[in-house]
Amino acid sequence: MKRALITGINGQDGSYLAEFLLEKGYEVWGILRRNSNPESQTSRIQHIFKDIKLVYGDLTDISSLNSIIHQCRPHEIYNLAAQSHVRISFDMPIFTANVTGLGTLNLLEAVRLNDPTIKVYQASSSEMFGNSIDEDGYQRETTPLIPVSPYGCSKVFSYNICNNYKNSYDMFISNGILFNHESPRRGLNFVTNKVVKGAVDIKRGKAKSLALGNLDAKRDWGHAKDYVEAMWKILQQKKPEDFVIATGKQYNIRQFVNMVAEELSMKIKWRGKGKKEKCYDLNTKKIIIECDKSYFRPLDVNTLLGDAKKARIKLKWKPKINIKNLIKEMVEDEVKKIDY
């Protein structure tokens, strides 16, 4: 039986990946950071709690990683743990660099010292590109990495150190350059789930309005379920390679809001421009969305649009869930929470 170790197992991606690997017959181990409220840590994995093995550790503590790898003896490691919120990375750049950047180095060094034959998947991010795009408007494996946030910079360090260890020590280490991927398990501090929850609350009369940042930011959104399958496929290859994982379709925040409103049968209209733009509920004539300068990043990524051609050809991977069905699932899940 194959054993897999997942850092960040209690996050959106980690929980879906754990489910996926269990279905594949893996023995699944996961690393949790200790905190004073363990119940909140495991809400996404409660339904598989008895099927996985959880150990406490921290990417910033190499001694804990050494101990866990020695105890688990995994065949595959999926490094999904990070401080993954881009806006927060501007407020906490050192913490972000320590966890998201140096944490990866700690993990790789622990693997090298314990068993360099372990296959390692590194969760890289489209935020590494910054505003760097190819002439056709897409980003792919060969697009220059020019990050514009502490989070993006930390991910570039992780990406580069993974390739350095791969080439220096002949280790199997692959980067999955994942574009935005969402689900009902997405944290509320991410714009997609914030919009869904906010719209449902406004529709139900539980909230009056919602504050957002840059409505013109364009993103390539997929479903986390599809993307964890790609992670697994990346580690099943004969040799380690890096892959862009994306849908190849793009929408801005305003369009995402429009699709959520449509799913909720809300009639809305946008008025104004820039930071003064507002969204009105046509039934109540009230403002339901305004721009708040506190949600704007000091420097933003204007457009993210991935070309996953390499993944389609080599991994035989393509997304199954489109954005309309993603939003439908997220809205239905949020409505169920309220009804429950």
PAGU-986850 format. One line per 3 residues: number of its first residue (from 1); their letters; for each residue x, y, z of C-alpha. Coordinates in nm, 4 decimals. Layout:
<atoms>
NUM = A = X:Y:Z ~ ...
</atoms>
This chain:
<atoms>
1 = MKR = 0.0000:0.0000:0.0000 ~ 0.1310:0.3441:-0.0940 ~ 0.1689:0.6006:0.1838
4 = ALI = 0.1191:0.9712:0.1248 ~ 0.1990:1.2576:0.3600 ~ 0.0036:1.5818:0.3131
7 = TGI = 0.1054:1.9127:0.4675 ~ -0.1963:2.1403:0.4983 ~ -0.4315:1.8410:0.5044
10 = NGQ = -0.6957:2.0462:0.6874 ~ -0.7163:2.3080:0.4123 ~ -0.9398:2.3129:0.1060
13 = DGS = -0.6950:2.1297:-0.1206 ~ -0.5617:1.9000:0.1501 ~ -0.9069:1.7715:0.2422
16 = YLA = -1.0032:1.6987:-0.1191 ~ -0.6645:1.5379:-0.1861 ~ -0.6985:1.3160:0.1221
19 = EFL = -1.0377:1.1951:-0.0037 ~ -0.8963:1.1333:-0.3503 ~ -0.5965:0.9352:-0.2235
22 = LEK = -0.8108:0.7251:0.0110 ~ -1.0241:0.6288:-0.2886 ~ -0.7018:0.5279:-0.4659
25 = GYE = -0.6168:0.2930:-0.1777 ~ -0.3457:0.5044:-0.0141 ~ -0.2572:0.5164:0.3520
28 = VWG = -0.2943:0.8889:0.4167 ~ -0.1015:1.0875:0.6760 ~ -0.1468:1.4571:0.7426
31 = ILR = 0.0423:1.7253:0.9321 ~ -0.1416:1.9701:1.1566 ~ -0.0029:2.2750:1.3363
34 = RNS = -0.0931:2.2865:1.7040 ~ -0.3313:2.5594:1.8152 ~ -0.5688:2.6223:2.1022
37 = NPE = -0.8816:2.5302:1.9050 ~ -0.8233:2.1892:1.7428 ~ -1.1906:2.1462:1.6494
40 = SQT = -1.1742:2.4378:1.4062 ~ -0.8602:2.2890:1.2510 ~ -1.0268:1.9674:1.1438
43 = SRI = -1.3723:2.0782:1.0262 ~ -1.2938:1.9956:0.6614 ~ -1.1701:1.6448:0.7417
46 = QHI = -1.4104:1.5333:1.0164 ~ -1.5864:1.2939:0.7777 ~ -1.2596:1.1038:0.7093
49 = FKD = -1.1074:1.1465:1.0557 ~ -1.1002:0.7720:1.1261 ~ -0.9457:0.6903:0.7880
52 = IKL = -0.6361:0.9117:0.8096 ~ -0.3429:0.9479:1.0465 ~ -0.2753:1.2967:1.1812
55 = VYG = 0.0482:1.4158:1.3382 ~ 0.1457:1.7535:1.4771 ~ 0.4271:1.9392:1.3065
58 = DLT = 0.5311:2.2674:1.1511 ~ 0.7082:2.3584:0.8277 ~ 0.9159:2.6105:1.0221
61 = DIS = 1.0467:2.3345:1.2529 ~ 1.2735:2.0959:1.0633 ~ 1.3141:1.8680:1.3660
64 = SLN = 0.9390:1.7933:1.3619 ~ 0.9541:1.7258:0.9869 ~ 1.2474:1.4873:1.0325
67 = SII = 1.0574:1.2995:1.3010 ~ 0.7353:1.2784:1.0965 ~ 0.9059:1.1557:0.7801
70 = HQC = 1.0986:0.8943:0.9804 ~ 0.7743:0.7799:1.1454 ~ 0.5542:0.7862:0.8342
73 = RPH = 0.8048:0.6716:0.5693 ~ 0.5912:0.8080:0.2858 ~ 0.6250:0.7214:-0.0812
76 = EIY = 0.4804:1.0610:-0.1771 ~ 0.4659:1.4005:-0.0053 ~ 0.2242:1.6733:-0.1090
79 = NLA = 0.3341:2.0106:0.0265 ~ 0.0148:2.2169:0.0375 ~ 0.0724:2.4087:0.3615
82 = AQS = 0.1310:2.7832:0.3340 ~ 0.0192:3.1268:0.4403 ~ -0.1824:3.1426:0.1202
85 = HVR = -0.3727:3.4709:0.1355 ~ -0.2136:3.7257:-0.0975 ~ -0.3534:4.0406:0.0660
88 = ISF = -0.2527:3.9206:0.4134 ~ 0.1013:3.8566:0.2870 ~ 0.1485:4.2347:0.2577
91 = DMP = 0.0583:4.2693:0.6269 ~ 0.2635:3.9645:0.7356 ~ 0.5530:3.9384:0.4877
94 = IFT = 0.8064:3.7796:0.7232 ~ 0.5648:3.5148:0.8484 ~ 0.4626:3.4443:0.4879
97 = ANV = 0.8255:3.4054:0.3788 ~ 0.9091:3.1800:0.6732 ~ 0.6162:2.9425:0.6175
100 = TGL = 0.5540:2.9605:0.2437 ~ 0.9177:2.9984:0.1384 ~ 1.1623:2.8663:0.3962
103 = GTL = 0.9114:2.6042:0.5091 ~ 0.9484:2.4353:0.1706 ~ 1.3261:2.4330:0.2089
106 = NLL = 1.2933:2.2721:0.5522 ~ 1.0726:2.0003:0.4060 ~ 1.3069:1.9290:0.1145
109 = EAV = 1.6073:1.9100:0.3451 ~ 1.4213:1.6710:0.5742 ~ 1.3374:1.4524:0.2735
112 = RLN = 1.6970:1.4624:0.1501 ~ 1.8331:1.3589:0.4895 ~ 1.5751:1.0855:0.5536
115 = DPT = 1.4955:0.9337:0.2153 ~ 1.5732:1.1215:-0.1084 ~ 1.3708:0.8680:-0.3115
118 = IKV = 1.0413:1.0111:-0.1767 ~ 0.8428:1.1861:-0.4504 ~ 0.7541:1.5454:-0.3598
121 = YQA = 0.4753:1.7598:-0.5018 ~ 0.5111:2.1339:-0.4410 ~ 0.2003:2.3522:-0.4579
124 = SSS = 0.3185:2.6440:-0.6685 ~ 0.0908:2.9310:-0.7624 ~ -0.0093:3.1444:-1.0589
127 = EMF = 0.0679:3.4428:-0.8329 ~ 0.4343:3.3740:-0.9169 ~ 0.3767:3.5262:-1.2620
130 = GNS = 0.2662:3.8633:-1.1303 ~ 0.1747:4.0716:-1.4342 ~ 0.4030:3.8748:-1.6641
133 = IDE = 0.2093:3.7350:-1.9620 ~ 0.2946:3.5921:-2.3021 ~ 0.1991:3.7757:-2.6215
136 = DGY = -0.1242:3.5768:-2.6557 ~ -0.2365:3.6782:-2.3042 ~ -0.1729:3.3387:-2.1431
139 = QRE = 0.0709:3.2199:-1.8787 ~ 0.2434:2.8847:-1.9158 ~ 0.5440:2.6937:-1.7830
142 = TTP = 0.7872:2.9128:-1.9797 ~ 0.6384:3.2514:-1.8840 ~ 0.8839:3.4611:-1.6754
145 = LIP = 0.8127:3.4700:-1.3013 ~ 0.7841:3.8320:-1.1831 ~ 0.5808:3.8247:-0.8582
148 = VSP = 0.4220:4.1395:-0.7149 ~ 0.3382:4.0263:-0.3590 ~ 0.5274:3.8761:-0.0637
151 = YGC = 0.3205:3.5615:-0.1178 ~ 0.4205:3.5419:-0.4835 ~ 0.7862:3.6048:-0.3954
154 = SKV = 0.7768:3.3267:-0.1347 ~ 0.6233:3.0864:-0.3857 ~ 0.8945:3.1719:-0.6417
157 = FSY = 1.1608:3.0896:-0.3830 ~ 0.9892:2.7549:-0.3183 ~ 0.9613:2.6881:-0.6914
160 = NIC = 1.3304:2.7607:-0.7475 ~ 1.4574:2.5692:-0.4454 ~ 1.2519:2.2675:-0.5564
163 = NNY = 1.4220:2.2712:-0.8954 ~ 1.7584:2.3248:-0.7281 ~ 1.7154:2.0181:-0.5047
166 = KNS = 1.5782:1.8151:-0.7954 ~ 1.8827:1.8884:-1.0092 ~ 2.1448:1.8889:-0.7325
169 = YDM = 2.0418:1.5680:-0.5555 ~ 1.8566:1.3795:-0.8300 ~ 1.5311:1.3948:-0.6323
172 = FIS = 1.1782:1.3557:-0.7725 ~ 1.0300:1.6992:-0.7064 ~ 0.7589:1.8532:-0.9230
175 = NGI = 0.5839:2.1897:-0.9113 ~ 0.2151:2.2185:-0.9905 ~ 0.1589:2.5815:-1.0927
178 = LFN = -0.2055:2.5992:-0.9968 ~ -0.4305:2.8854:-1.0993 ~ -0.7211:2.9888:-0.8762
181 = HES = -0.9362:2.6963:-0.7674 ~ -1.2363:2.7179:-0.5417 ~ -1.5036:2.5082:-0.3685
184 = PRR = -1.7497:2.5237:-0.0792 ~ -1.4486:2.4502:0.1436 ~ -1.2710:2.7721:0.0476
187 = GLN = -1.1934:3.0027:0.3398 ~ -1.4158:3.3061:0.3916 ~ -1.1201:3.5429:0.3557
190 = FVT = -1.0973:3.4480:-0.0138 ~ -1.3058:3.6610:-0.2480 ~ -1.5088:3.3799:-0.4092
193 = NKV = -1.6524:3.2409:-0.0873 ~ -1.6812:3.5918:0.0545 ~ -1.9005:3.6878:-0.2426
196 = VKG = -2.1114:3.3717:-0.2194 ~ -2.1716:3.4008:0.1546 ~ -2.2307:3.7759:0.1306
199 = AVD = -2.4830:3.7405:-0.1508 ~ -2.6725:3.4624:0.0270 ~ -2.6835:3.6671:0.3483
202 = IKR = -2.8111:3.9744:0.1595 ~ -3.0735:3.7648:-0.0176 ~ -3.1919:3.6244:0.3167
205 = GKA = -3.1914:3.9669:0.4859 ~ -2.9086:3.8704:0.7215 ~ -2.6754:4.1380:0.5808
208 = KSL = -2.7230:4.4744:0.4121 ~ -2.4120:4.4995:0.1972 ~ -2.0732:4.3566:0.1060
211 = ALG = -1.7355:4.5326:0.0708 ~ -1.4944:4.4233:-0.2033 ~ -1.1648:4.5387:-0.3529
214 = NLD = -1.0500:4.5483:-0.7153 ~ -1.3479:4.4452:-0.9274 ~ -1.1441:4.4484:-1.2494
217 = AKR = -0.8962:4.1794:-1.1432 ~ -0.9241:3.8903:-1.3903 ~ -0.8794:3.5328:-1.2734
220 = DWG = -0.8845:3.1782:-1.4117 ~ -1.1104:2.9857:-1.1712 ~ -1.1457:2.6080:-1.1486
223 = HAK = -1.2731:2.3563:-0.8928 ~ -1.0365:2.2223:-0.6252 ~ -1.1610:1.8659:-0.6838
226 = DYV = -1.0279:1.8736:-1.0395 ~ -0.6978:2.0243:-0.9325 ~ -0.6107:1.7648:-0.6659
229 = EAM = -0.6452:1.4964:-0.9321 ~ -0.3825:1.6858:-1.1325 ~ -0.1527:1.6897:-0.8280
232 = WKI = -0.1680:1.3120:-0.8081 ~ -0.1138:1.2688:-1.1807 ~ 0.1969:1.4878:-1.1616
235 = LQQ = 0.3617:1.2477:-0.9154 ~ 0.2722:0.9412:-1.1237 ~ 0.4962:1.0514:-1.4109
238 = KKP = 0.8213:0.8701:-1.4899 ~ 1.0272:1.1833:-1.4374 ~ 0.9690:1.5038:-1.2391
241 = EDF = 0.8325:1.7982:-1.4373 ~ 0.6495:2.1224:-1.3668 ~ 0.2934:2.1741:-1.4930
244 = VIA = 0.0511:2.4644:-1.5231 ~ -0.2965:2.3590:-1.4066 ~ -0.5740:2.5917:-1.5239
247 = TGK = -0.9058:2.6077:-1.7098 ~ -0.7943:2.8523:-1.9781 ~ -1.1039:3.0665:-1.9155
250 = QYN = -1.1071:3.4032:-1.7427 ~ -1.3542:3.6247:-1.5560 ~ -1.3196:3.9381:-1.3456
253 = IRQ = -1.4582:3.9805:-0.9933 ~ -1.7569:4.1765:-1.1213 ~ -1.8502:3.8920:-1.3577
256 = FVN = -1.8159:3.6429:-1.0732 ~ -2.0577:3.8520:-0.8647 ~ -2.2993:3.8636:-1.1584
259 = MVA = -2.2973:3.4832:-1.1900 ~ -2.3571:3.4392:-0.8161 ~ -2.6469:3.6873:-0.8320
262 = EEL = -2.7930:3.5009:-1.1296 ~ -2.7742:3.1715:-0.9390 ~ -2.9669:3.3379:-0.6550
265 = SMK = -3.2184:3.4992:-0.8936 ~ -3.1079:3.8446:-0.7783 ~ -3.1419:4.1350:-1.0207
268 = IKW = -2.8511:4.3753:-0.9854 ~ -2.6989:4.6722:-1.1651 ~ -2.3524:4.8316:-1.1441
271 = RGK = -2.3063:5.2082:-1.1390 ~ -1.9979:5.4253:-1.1156 ~ -1.6337:5.3549:-1.1970
274 = GKK = -1.3149:5.2570:-1.0159 ~ -1.3198:5.2722:-0.6388 ~ -1.6547:5.4543:-0.6468
277 = EKC = -1.8317:5.1725:-0.8308 ~ -2.1369:5.0327:-0.6534 ~ -2.3791:4.7460:-0.7100
280 = YDL = -2.7526:4.8001:-0.6585 ~ -3.0285:4.5506:-0.5894 ~ -3.2931:4.6429:-0.8476
283 = NTK = -3.5721:4.5098:-0.6257 ~ -3.4863:4.7108:-0.3152 ~ -3.2986:4.9931:-0.4947
286 = KII = -3.0360:4.9673:-0.2217 ~ -2.6580:4.9494:-0.2512 ~ -2.5451:4.5932:-0.1804
289 = IEC = -2.1785:4.6066:-0.2859 ~ -1.9251:4.8860:-0.2460 ~ -1.5508:4.9068:-0.2979
292 = DKS = -1.3392:4.9380:0.0155 ~ -0.9842:5.0663:-0.0219 ~ -0.8660:4.8397:0.2604
295 = YFR = -0.9242:4.5392:0.0332 ~ -0.7043:4.6740:-0.2464 ~ -0.3534:4.5317:-0.2584
298 = PLD = -0.0569:4.7742:-0.2650 ~ 0.0309:4.6102:-0.5971 ~ -0.2136:4.3821:-0.7754
301 = VNT = -0.2050:4.1137:-1.0419 ~ -0.4280:4.2372:-1.3212 ~ -0.4770:3.9193:-1.5209
304 = LLG = -0.4243:3.5464:-1.4681 ~ -0.5042:3.3068:-1.7512 ~ -0.3382:2.9674:-1.7704
307 = DAK = -0.2485:2.7490:-2.0662 ~ -0.2607:2.3879:-1.9424 ~ -0.1733:2.2328:-2.2798
310 = KAR = 0.1233:2.0428:-2.1336 ~ -0.1004:1.8908:-1.8644 ~ -0.3629:1.7960:-2.1203
313 = IKL = -0.1057:1.6149:-2.3332 ~ 0.1257:1.4558:-2.0750 ~ -0.1097:1.4058:-1.7806
316 = KWK = -0.4264:1.3465:-1.9826 ~ -0.5843:1.5993:-1.7478 ~ -0.8540:1.8546:-1.8094
319 = PKI = -1.1044:2.0262:-1.5787 ~ -1.4447:1.8609:-1.5480 ~ -1.6356:2.1297:-1.3542
322 = NIK = -1.6999:2.4666:-1.5214 ~ -1.7435:2.7949:-1.3366 ~ -2.1248:2.7934:-1.3548
325 = NLI = -2.1406:2.4523:-1.1841 ~ -1.8734:2.5588:-0.9354 ~ -2.0805:2.8612:-0.8337
328 = KEM = -2.3989:2.6536:-0.8197 ~ -2.2298:2.4093:-0.5795 ~ -2.0917:2.6889:-0.3615
331 = VED = -2.4277:2.8682:-0.3421 ~ -2.6211:2.5489:-0.2633 ~ -2.3739:2.4606:0.0115
334 = EVK = -2.4024:2.8062:0.1693 ~ -2.7842:2.7935:0.1578 ~ -2.7768:2.4514:0.3281
337 = KID = -2.5651:2.5932:0.6106 ~ -2.8259:2.8608:0.6773 ~ -3.1179:2.6210:0.6510
340 = Y = -2.9437:2.3804:0.8863
</atoms>
